């Protein structure tokens, strides 16, 4: 999830663990704990594109990290914060660290919670930024913050924030189940033969959902809003995996394909190949749009293959928000 959401969650968890004893300092250190796992983004900048992607939401988002570094940070904090024991600070940091990847596991990218095992959990039931999850949560947290540490209202407001946000998360799981069934029914009614389907919410909401559908030679992409009254339409994107040719045997390309979990297409522009990661969708919800949110340029120079992420166009991102608002309202 986005940084603000993780800060809010970390602060609320910190308050639940130690707020009654140390007041707002529990929120402060909880917020810090909620931020630390995402420092892997900055570590990734020291490496090439593919390695950075492999590092992201790996070690720092694991149970191992939460246990080991929870104790380390707890001990460090206890050296100058004497109002709670080392064990209590360690417990606060542990819960701040572990709830971060648990929340991230509900997004499309997922988390390697069981690192070093190569298992990435990705439930894909909430977008990385969802105001309906974050804003009510933040409001309750702020209400709690301005109460004294001994106040019953403080604990009540904080608990309400945790309950409301968790209830919304549960609701997105239920909606995912409903929309998944809708996509299956649409595919069956249209006689489309497919081998696999995955669904996820579109940006900033849990009302409009998209589906990636694998067929023999192409991937189909369709959208369904809870307000739709017409049948779902699917748009075809050829796999074109054959275009990789000899690049198929390159270690970097293999690693990139592994990162996509096999959900990718290959496109060619001006004799340059691009690998498009389907998992994160397109920069528009309009029919047959061609630009993917995550696309990687593959080039070869002096027998060295280079993979670079294609920068996203901000203007198209702005247009996406406008298109989303229209499409959410139904077809």
C-alpha positions as a Markdown table, in Angstrom:
| # | Residue | x | y | z |
|---|---|---|---|---|
| 1 | Unk | 0.0 | 0.0 | 0.0 |
| 2 | Unk | 1.0 | 3.7 | -0.2 |
| 3 | Unk | 3.2 | 5.3 | 2.4 |
| 4 | Unk | 0.4 | 7.3 | 4.1 |
| 5 | Unk | -1.7 | 4.1 | 4.6 |
| 6 | Unk | 1.2 | 2.2 | 6.0 |
| 7 | Unk | 2.0 | 5.1 | 8.4 |
| 8 | Unk | -1.6 | 5.2 | 9.6 |
| 9 | Unk | -1.7 | 1.4 | 10.1 |
| 10 | Unk | 1.6 | 1.4 | 11.9 |
| 11 | Unk | 0.5 | 4.3 | 14.2 |
| 12 | Unk | -2.8 | 2.6 | 15.0 |
| 13 | Unk | -1.0 | -0.7 | 15.7 |
| 14 | Unk | 1.5 | 1.1 | 17.9 |
| 15 | Unk | -1.3 | 2.7 | 19.8 |
| 16 | Unk | -3.1 | -0.6 | 20.3 |
| 17 | Unk | 0.1 | -2.2 | 21.7 |
| 18 | Unk | 1.5 | 0.5 | 23.9 |
| 19 | Unk | -0.6 | 3.6 | 23.7 |
| 20 | Unk | -2.1 | 3.3 | 27.2 |
| 21 | Unk | 1.4 | 3.4 | 28.6 |
| 22 | Unk | 3.4 | 5.8 | 26.5 |
| 23 | Unk | 0.7 | 7.9 | 24.7 |
| 24 | Unk | 1.5 | 9.4 | 21.4 |
| 25 | Unk | 5.0 | 8.0 | 21.4 |
| 26 | Unk | 3.4 | 4.7 | 20.6 |
| 27 | Unk | 1.8 | 6.2 | 17.5 |
| 28 | Unk | 5.1 | 7.8 | 16.5 |
| 29 | Unk | 7.2 | 4.6 | 16.7 |
| 30 | Unk | 4.4 | 2.6 | 15.2 |
| 31 | Unk | 4.4 | 5.0 | 12.2 |
| 32 | Unk | 8.1 | 4.6 | 11.9 |
| 33 | Unk | 7.8 | 0.8 | 12.0 |
| 34 | Unk | 5.1 | 1.0 | 9.3 |
| 35 | Unk | 7.5 | 2.9 | 7.1 |
| 36 | Unk | 10.8 | 1.0 | 7.5 |
| 37 | Unk | 9.9 | -2.1 | 5.3 |
| 38 | Unk | 9.5 | 0.2 | 2.2 |
| 39 | Unk | 13.1 | 1.4 | 2.5 |
| 40 | Unk | 13.8 | -1.5 | 0.2 |
| 41 | Unk | 12.7 | 0.8 | -2.6 |
| 42 | Unk | 15.8 | 3.0 | -1.9 |
| 43 | Unk | 18.0 | 0.0 | -1.6 |
| 44 | Unk | 16.8 | -1.1 | -5.0 |
| 45 | Unk | 18.1 | 2.1 | -6.6 |
| 46 | Unk | 21.6 | 0.7 | -6.0 |
| 47 | Unk | 20.9 | -2.1 | -8.4 |
| 48 | Unk | 19.7 | -2.7 | -12.0 |
| 49 | Unk | 16.0 | -2.7 | -12.8 |
| 50 | Unk | 15.3 | -6.4 | -12.5 |
| 51 | Unk | 17.3 | -6.8 | -9.2 |
| 52 | Unk | 15.4 | -3.8 | -7.8 |
| 53 | Unk | 12.1 | -5.5 | -8.7 |
| 54 | Unk | 13.2 | -8.8 | -7.1 |
| 55 | Unk | 14.2 | -7.0 | -3.9 |
| 56 | Unk | 11.0 | -5.0 | -3.6 |
| 57 | Unk | 8.7 | -6.5 | -0.9 |
| 58 | Unk | 11.1 | -9.3 | -0.2 |
| 59 | Unk | 13.3 | -9.5 | 2.8 |
| 60 | Unk | 12.0 | -6.4 | 4.6 |
| 61 | Unk | 8.5 | -7.6 | 4.2 |
| 62 | Unk | 9.0 | -11.0 | 5.8 |
| 63 | Unk | 8.2 | -12.6 | 9.1 |
| 64 | Unk | 11.9 | -13.2 | 9.6 |
| 65 | Unk | 12.6 | -9.4 | 9.3 |
| 66 | Unk | 9.7 | -8.6 | 11.7 |
| 67 | Unk | 11.0 | -10.9 | 14.4 |
| 68 | Unk | 14.7 | -10.2 | 14.2 |
| 69 | Unk | 14.6 | -6.4 | 13.6 |
| 70 | Unk | 11.6 | -6.0 | 15.9 |
| 71 | Unk | 13.9 | -7.0 | 18.7 |
| 72 | Unk | 16.8 | -5.0 | 17.4 |
| 73 | Unk | 14.8 | -1.8 | 17.0 |
| 74 | Unk | 13.0 | -2.4 | 20.3 |
| 75 | Unk | 16.3 | -2.7 | 22.1 |
| 76 | Unk | 17.6 | 0.5 | 20.5 |
| 77 | Unk | 14.5 | 2.5 | 21.4 |
| 78 | Unk | 14.7 | 1.2 | 25.0 |
| 79 | Unk | 18.1 | 2.8 | 25.4 |
| 80 | Unk | 16.6 | 6.3 | 25.5 |
| 81 | Unk | 12.9 | 5.6 | 26.0 |
| 82 | Unk | 12.7 | 4.4 | 29.6 |
| 83 | Unk | 8.9 | 4.6 | 29.9 |
| 84 | Unk | 8.5 | 1.0 | 28.6 |
| 85 | Unk | 10.6 | -2.2 | 28.7 |
| 86 | Unk | 12.7 | -3.5 | 25.8 |
| 87 | Unk | 10.2 | -6.4 | 25.4 |
| 88 | Unk | 7.3 | -3.9 | 25.1 |
| 89 | Unk | 9.1 | -1.7 | 22.5 |
| 90 | Unk | 10.2 | -4.9 | 20.6 |
| 91 | Unk | 6.6 | -6.1 | 20.6 |
| 92 | Unk | 5.4 | -2.7 | 19.2 |
| 93 | Unk | 8.0 | -2.7 | 16.4 |
| 94 | Unk | 7.3 | -6.4 | 15.6 |
| 95 | Unk | 3.6 | -5.7 | 15.1 |
| 96 | Unk | 4.4 | -2.5 | 13.1 |
| 97 | Unk | 6.7 | -4.5 | 10.9 |
| 98 | Unk | 4.5 | -7.6 | 10.4 |
| 99 | Unk | 1.2 | -5.7 | 9.7 |
| 100 | Unk | 2.9 | -3.8 | 6.9 |
| 101 | Unk | 3.5 | -6.9 | 4.6 |
| 102 | Unk | 0.2 | -8.5 | 5.6 |
| 103 | Unk | -1.6 | -5.4 | 4.3 |
| 104 | Unk | 0.6 | -5.4 | 1.2 |
| 105 | Unk | -0.3 | -9.0 | 0.5 |
| 106 | Unk | -3.8 | -7.9 | -0.5 |
| 107 | Unk | -2.4 | -5.8 | -3.4 |
| 108 | Unk | -1.4 | -7.0 | -6.9 |
| 109 | Unk | 2.3 | -7.0 | -6.3 |
| 110 | Unk | 2.0 | -8.9 | -3.1 |
| 111 | Unk | 4.8 | -9.7 | -0.5 |
| 112 | Unk | 7.4 | -12.4 | 0.1 |
| 113 | Unk | 6.1 | -12.9 | 3.6 |
| 114 | Unk | 7.8 | -16.2 | 4.0 |
| 115 | Unk | 11.2 | -15.1 | 2.8 |
| 116 | Unk | 13.7 | -16.8 | 2.1 |
| 117 | Unk | 11.1 | -19.1 | 0.5 |
| 118 | Unk | 10.3 | -18.0 | -3.0 |
| 119 | Unk | 6.6 | -17.6 | -2.3 |
| 120 | Unk | 4.9 | -14.2 | -3.0 |
| 121 | Unk | 1.4 | -13.8 | -1.5 |
| 122 | Unk | -0.8 | -11.5 | -3.7 |
| 123 | Unk | -4.6 | -11.7 | -3.0 |
| 124 | Unk | -5.3 | -8.8 | -5.4 |
| 125 | Unk | -8.4 | -7.5 | -3.6 |
| 126 | Unk | -7.4 | -3.9 | -3.0 |
| 127 | Unk | -5.5 | -1.3 | -5.1 |
| 128 | Unk | -2.3 | 0.1 | -3.7 |
| 129 | Unk | -4.0 | 3.4 | -3.0 |
| 130 | Unk | -7.6 | 3.3 | -1.8 |
| 131 | Unk | -9.1 | 6.4 | -0.2 |
| 132 | Unk | -12.0 | 4.5 | 1.3 |
| 133 | Unk | -9.6 | 2.3 | 3.2 |
| 134 | Unk | -7.2 | 5.1 | 4.3 |
| 135 | Unk | -9.2 | 8.2 | 5.0 |
| 136 | Unk | -11.7 | 6.9 | 7.6 |
| 137 | Unk | -8.8 | 5.1 | 9.3 |
| 138 | Unk | -6.8 | 8.3 | 9.4 |
| 139 | Unk | -9.8 | 10.3 | 10.8 |
| 140 | Unk | -10.2 | 7.9 | 13.7 |
| 141 | Unk | -6.5 | 7.9 | 14.4 |
| 142 | Unk | -6.4 | 11.7 | 14.5 |
| 143 | Unk | -9.4 | 11.7 | 16.9 |
| 144 | Unk | -7.5 | 9.3 | 19.2 |
| 145 | Unk | -4.3 | 11.3 | 19.0 |
| 146 | Unk | -5.9 | 14.3 | 20.7 |
| 147 | Unk | -7.2 | 12.3 | 23.7 |
| 148 | Unk | -5.1 | 11.8 | 26.8 |
| 149 | Unk | -3.3 | 8.4 | 27.0 |
| 150 | Unk | -5.6 | 7.3 | 29.9 |
| 151 | Unk | -8.8 | 8.2 | 28.0 |
| 152 | Unk | -11.2 | 5.5 | 27.1 |
| 153 | Unk | -12.2 | 7.5 | 24.1 |
| 154 | Unk | -8.6 | 7.3 | 22.8 |
| 155 | Unk | -8.7 | 3.5 | 22.7 |
| 156 | Unk | -12.3 | 3.5 | 21.4 |
| 157 | Unk | -11.4 | 5.8 | 18.4 |
| 158 | Unk | -8.3 | 3.8 | 17.6 |
| 159 | Unk | -10.1 | 0.5 | 17.8 |
| 160 | Unk | -12.9 | 1.9 | 15.6 |
| 161 | Unk | -10.2 | 2.8 | 13.0 |
| 162 | Unk | -8.8 | -0.7 | 13.0 |
| 163 | Unk | -12.3 | -2.2 | 12.8 |
| 164 | Unk | -13.6 | 0.0 | 10.0 |
| 165 | Unk | -10.5 | -0.4 | 7.9 |
| 166 | Unk | -10.4 | -4.2 | 8.4 |
| 167 | Unk | -14.2 | -4.4 | 7.6 |
| 168 | Unk | -13.6 | -2.6 | 4.4 |
| 169 | Unk | -10.8 | -5.0 | 3.5 |
| 170 | Unk | -13.1 | -7.9 | 4.1 |
| 171 | Unk | -15.7 | -6.2 | 1.9 |
| 172 | Unk | -13.2 | -6.0 | -1.0 |
| 173 | Unk | -12.6 | -9.7 | -0.7 |
| 174 | Unk | -16.3 | -10.3 | -0.9 |
| 175 | Unk | -16.6 | -8.0 | -3.9 |
| 176 | Unk | -13.7 | -9.8 | -5.6 |
| 177 | Unk | -15.6 | -13.0 | -5.3 |
| 178 | Unk | -18.7 | -11.5 | -6.8 |
| 179 | Unk | -16.9 | -9.9 | -9.7 |
| 180 | Unk | -14.8 | -13.0 | -10.4 |
| 181 | Unk | -18.1 | -14.9 | -10.8 |
| 182 | Unk | -19.4 | -12.2 | -13.2 |
| 183 | Unk | -16.3 | -12.5 | -15.4 |
| 184 | Unk | -16.6 | -16.3 | -15.4 |
| 185 | Unk | -20.2 | -16.2 | -16.4 |
| 186 | Unk | -19.4 | -13.7 | -19.2 |
| 187 | Unk | -16.7 | -15.9 | -20.6 |
| 188 | Unk | -18.9 | -18.9 | -20.5 |
| 189 | Unk | -21.8 | -17.1 | -22.1 |
| 190 | Unk | -19.6 | -15.9 | -24.9 |
| 191 | Unk | -18.1 | -19.3 | -25.5 |
| 192 | Unk | -14.6 | -18.1 | -24.8 |
| 193 | Unk | -12.1 | -21.0 | -24.1 |
| 194 | Unk | -9.5 | -19.9 | -21.6 |
| 195 | Unk | -6.9 | -21.5 | -19.3 |
| 196 | Unk | -6.6 | -19.0 | -16.5 |
| 197 | Unk | -8.2 | -15.8 | -15.2 |
| 198 | Unk | -7.1 | -13.3 | -12.6 |
| 199 | Unk | -9.0 | -10.3 | -11.3 |
| 200 | Unk | -8.1 | -7.1 | -9.5 |
| 201 | Unk | -9.6 | -3.7 | -8.7 |
| 202 | Unk | -8.8 | -0.7 | -10.9 |
| 203 | Unk | -7.0 | 2.3 | -9.3 |
| 204 | Unk | -8.4 | 4.1 | -6.3 |
| 205 | Unk | -11.6 | 2.1 | -5.9 |
| 206 | Unk | -13.2 | -1.3 | -5.3 |
| 207 | Unk | -16.2 | -0.8 | -7.6 |
| 208 | Unk | -14.6 | -1.2 | -11.0 |
| 209 | Unk | -12.7 | -4.4 | -11.5 |
| 210 | Unk | -10.6 | -5.8 | -14.4 |
| 211 | Unk | -9.8 | -9.3 | -15.5 |
| 212 | Unk | -6.9 | -10.8 | -17.3 |
| 213 | Unk | -7.8 | -13.9 | -19.2 |
| 214 | Unk | -5.3 | -16.3 | -20.8 |
| 215 | Unk | -6.2 | -17.9 | -24.1 |
| 216 | Unk | -4.0 | -19.9 | -26.4 |
| 217 | Unk | -2.5 | -17.1 | -28.4 |
| 218 | Unk | -3.6 | -13.9 | -26.6 |
| 219 | Unk | -4.7 | -12.4 | -23.3 |
| 220 | Unk | -8.1 | -10.9 | -23.0 |
| 221 | Unk | -8.8 | -7.9 | -20.7 |
| 222 | Unk | -12.3 | -7.0 | -19.5 |
| 223 | Unk | -13.9 | -4.6 | -17.1 |
| 224 | Unk | -16.8 | -4.9 | -14.8 |
| 225 | Unk | -18.4 | -2.2 | -12.5 |
| 226 | Unk | -20.9 | -3.0 | -9.8 |
| 227 | Unk | -23.1 | -0.5 | -11.6 |
| 228 | Unk | -22.9 | -2.2 | -15.0 |
| 229 | Unk | -26.1 | -3.1 | -16.8 |
| 230 | Unk | -24.7 | -4.4 | -20.0 |
| 231 | Unk | -22.6 | -7.5 | -20.7 |
| 232 | Unk | -18.8 | -7.6 | -20.2 |
| 233 | Unk | -16.7 | -7.0 | -23.3 |
| 234 | Unk | -13.2 | -8.5 | -23.6 |
| 235 | Unk | -10.4 | -7.0 | -25.7 |
| 236 | Unk | -7.6 | -9.1 | -27.1 |
| 237 | Unk | -3.9 | -8.5 | -26.7 |
| 238 | Unk | -1.7 | -11.0 | -28.6 |
| 239 | Unk | 1.0 | -12.7 | -26.5 |
| 240 | Unk | 3.7 | -12.4 | -29.2 |
| 241 | Unk | 6.0 | -14.4 | -27.0 |
| 242 | Unk | 7.8 | -15.6 | -30.2 |
| 243 | Unk | 9.2 | -12.1 | -30.8 |
| 244 | Unk | 11.6 | -12.6 | -27.9 |
| 245 | Unk | 13.5 | -15.1 | -30.1 |
| 246 | Unk | 17.0 | -15.7 | -28.8 |
| 247 | Unk | 16.3 | -13.3 | -25.9 |
| 248 | Unk | 14.3 | -16.2 | -24.3 |
| 249 | Unk | 17.6 | -17.8 | -23.1 |
| 250 | Unk | 18.9 | -14.6 | -21.6 |
| 251 | Unk | 19.1 | -14.7 | -17.7 |
| 252 | Unk | 17.7 | -11.1 | -17.3 |
| 253 | Unk | 14.7 | -11.8 | -19.6 |
| 254 | Unk | 14.0 | -15.1 | -17.7 |
| 255 | Unk | 14.1 | -13.3 | -14.4 |
| 256 | Unk | 11.8 | -10.6 | -15.7 |
| 257 | Unk | 9.3 | -13.2 | -17.0 |
| 258 | Unk | 9.4 | -14.9 | -13.6 |
| 259 | Unk | 8.6 | -11.5 | -11.9 |
| 260 | Unk | 5.5 | -11.2 | -14.1 |
| 261 | Unk | 4.3 | -14.7 | -13.1 |
| 262 | Unk | 4.0 | -15.4 | -16.9 |
| 263 | Unk | 1.4 | -12.6 | -17.4 |
| 264 | Unk | 3.1 | -10.6 | -20.2 |
| 265 | Unk | 2.9 | -9.7 | -23.8 |
| 266 | Unk | 5.7 | -8.7 | -26.2 |
| 267 | Unk | 5.3 | -5.6 | -28.5 |
| 268 | Unk | 7.7 | -4.2 | -31.0 |
| 269 | Unk | 8.2 | -0.5 | -31.9 |
| 270 | Unk | 10.9 | 0.8 | -34.2 |
| 271 | Unk | 12.7 | -2.5 | -34.1 |
| 272 | Unk | 12.8 | -2.4 | -30.3 |
| 273 | Unk | 11.1 | -5.0 | -28.1 |
| 274 | Unk | 9.0 | -4.2 | -25.1 |
| 275 | Unk | 7.8 | -6.7 | -22.4 |
| 276 | Unk | 4.5 | -5.6 | -20.9 |
| 277 | Unk | 3.5 | -6.7 | -17.5 |
| 278 | Unk | -0.3 | -7.4 | -17.6 |
| 279 | Unk | -0.8 | -7.7 | -13.9 |
| 280 | Unk | -1.0 | -4.0 | -13.3 |
| 281 | Unk | -3.2 | -3.2 | -16.3 |
| 282 | Unk | -3.3 | -0.4 | -18.8 |
| 283 | Unk | -3.0 | 3.4 | -18.5 |
| 284 | Unk | -6.7 | 3.6 | -19.6 |
| 285 | Unk | -9.9 | 1.7 | -19.3 |
| 286 | Unk | -11.0 | 2.6 | -22.8 |
| 287 | Unk | -11.3 | -0.3 | -25.4 |
| 288 | Unk | -8.2 | -1.6 | -27.1 |
| 289 | Unk | -5.8 | 0.9 | -25.4 |
| 290 | Unk | -2.2 | -0.2 | -25.9 |
| 291 | Unk | 0.0 | 1.4 | -23.2 |
| 292 | Unk | 0.5 | -0.8 | -20.1 |
| 293 | Unk | 1.3 | 0.6 | -16.7 |
| 294 | Unk | 4.5 | -1.4 | -16.4 |
| 295 | Unk | 6.5 | -1.9 | -19.6 |
| 296 | Unk | 10.1 | -2.8 | -20.0 |
| 297 | Unk | 12.4 | -1.9 | -22.9 |
| 298 | Unk | 14.8 | -4.7 | -24.0 |
| 299 | Unk | 17.9 | -3.7 | -26.0 |
| 300 | Unk | 21.1 | -5.3 | -27.0 |
| 301 | Unk | 24.4 | -3.5 | -27.5 |
| 302 | Unk | 27.8 | -5.0 | -27.8 |
| 303 | Unk | 26.2 | -8.4 | -27.0 |
| 304 | Unk | 24.9 | -7.1 | -23.7 |
| 305 | Unk | 21.2 | -7.2 | -23.1 |
| 306 | Unk | 19.8 | -4.4 | -21.1 |
| 307 | Unk | 16.3 | -4.1 | -19.5 |
| 308 | Unk | 14.9 | -0.7 | -18.6 |
| 309 | Unk | 11.5 | 0.2 | -17.2 |
| 310 | Unk | 9.6 | 2.6 | -19.5 |
| 311 | Unk | 8.7 | 5.8 | -17.6 |
| 312 | Unk | 5.0 | 6.4 | -17.2 |
| 313 | Unk | 3.4 | 9.4 | -18.9 |
| 314 | Unk | 1.8 | 11.7 | -16.2 |
| 315 | Unk | -0.7 | 13.2 | -18.7 |
| 316 | Unk | -2.0 | 9.7 | -19.5 |
| 317 | Unk | -2.2 | 9.0 | -15.8 |
| 318 | Unk | -4.4 | 12.1 | -15.3 |
| 319 | Unk | -6.6 | 11.0 | -18.2 |
| 320 | Unk | -6.9 | 7.5 | -16.6 |
| 321 | Unk | -8.5 | 9.1 | -13.5 |
| 322 | Unk | -11.0 | 10.8 | -15.7 |
| 323 | Unk | -11.7 | 7.6 | -17.6 |
| 324 | Unk | -12.1 | 5.7 | -14.4 |
| 325 | Unk | -14.7 | 8.1 | -13.0 |
| 326 | Unk | -16.8 | 7.7 | -16.1 |
| 327 | Unk | -16.4 | 3.9 | -16.3 |
| 328 | Unk | -17.1 | 3.3 | -12.6 |
| 329 | Unk | -20.6 | 4.6 | -13.1 |
| 330 | Unk | -21.5 | 1.7 | -15.4 |
| 331 | Unk | -21.5 | 0.7 | -19.0 |
